[in-house]
Amino acid sequence: MHVVQAALVAFGVVFVAELGDKTQLLALGFGARHSLRRVALGLTLGYGAAGLIAVVVGAVLGAAFPQRPIEIVGGLVFIAFAVLSLRRDDDEEDDDHSGLSVGRLAMSSVIASIALTILIAEMGDKTQIATAALAARSNPVGTWIGATLGEVSSGMVGAAAGSVVGDRIPPSVLRWLSAALFALFGVSMLLGFP
């Protein structure tokens, strides 16, 4: 299959599959707490890495490692993120001072946190499995590009909605909602729910 055709197929399949998925809900939470620029960069890095793993070694890892240990580790990481979400987030004020090294560090920290969260959440997810299956029968580069764009697009729909909601909700409530969302996904992974 041609690169463009593979990308279009992967985009369509993954975008639709990602609607309402846990990572889109996480993106909504990130959009409520952080600038859309930071969220977009974090989502792109996280989804890109998850898609690359799916395309390159997803099928091999899925066959080599049992799903349950991956779910347990992922669940524990989400619970840790829930606890970390409760800390006060003063670095948001640094958006206008990105020339300062503290502002850059805060920005890169938020972006890295978002990327890591998305990467962990995508491990073994239906979209990652779909991406691996599509790559097995079509152009892997096109599949990776299309799947990444599909996931980022779906995630940004959630982040934009979160940004609208986030402007109307006090930061302390957002911290508690984010923590609850992370905890919910962590517990569901520990219990073996998708």
Helices and strands as residue ranges (DSSP letters): H 3-18, H 22-33, H 36-53, I 54-58, H 59-64, H 67-85, G 90-97, H 101-122, H 126-137, H 140-166, H 171-190
